[in-house]
């Protein structure tokens, strides 16, 4: 089971790292790809950091905060449902 968890984590982590805007700017991606990567938590974190550093108003970070809260709720529900101590 531990090996499966490592594989799943790698499958999720590396695409998120490459496509979240840390290595490739989101603005240069095709529109369809921008919509897909907008659900990555790291993408939302980067958007919030950019807006904060640039002094952009609070209204522009409400959507990323909402997405992060939604993902937190979904992940918490999945963790409660599937996590078992062995």
N, C-alpha and C positions, 0 to 999 in steps of 0.2 A: 504494500500500500504506500509506503514511503517513497518508493521509486516512481509510482504513478503520480504522486503529489508533486514531485520535482519536475516531472515532464510537463504536467499541466501548468505549473507556475512559469516555466520557461516559455511555453507556448503563448501565455498571456503577457508576460513581462516584456520580452524583447520586441514584439511588434508595437506595444504601447510605448516603449522607449524611443523607437525609431520614428514612429508616426505621430507622436504627441506634440511635436513642435520643438522638442529639445535639440534634435539633430537636423531636421528639415522644417523650415518655416511653414506653418499651416497655410499662409497666404499664397504660397506657390503650388499648393496641391489642387487637383481638380475639385470642382464643387461637390461631386458625389463623395469623394474621399474626405473632404472637410466635414460633411455631415456625419460620416461614420466615425471619424476620430473625435468628434465633439462629445461622444459618450465616454471617452477614456477619462478616468479621474485625473491623470497626470496632465492632460490637455486643459482641463478646467483649472487646475492649480496654476499652470503657466499663464492662462488668460487672466486669472485674478492677480498674479504677480505683475504682469505687464501693465494692467490697468492701474494698479496701485503705484507702481514706479513712475508711470506717466502722469499721475494725478488726475485720472479720469474719474468722473463722478460715480457715486455708490450705485446708482441705478444700473450701470453697466456690469456690475459684478453680482447682481442678484440672480441672474440666470445660472452662472457657474456655481454659485452657492446652492441653488435649488437642485442642480444636477448632482452635485456632491452629496447633498443630503439624501436624495433619492437613491443613489448608488449605495450609500451607507445603510439605508433601511433594507434594501434588497439583499446586500451581502450579509447583514446581521440575521435576517430571516433564513437565508440559506445555511449560515453557520449553525444556527440553533437547530435547524432541521437535520443537517447531515453530520455534524461533528460528534464523534464518540471517542471517549477515552478508552484506550486499549490496554 
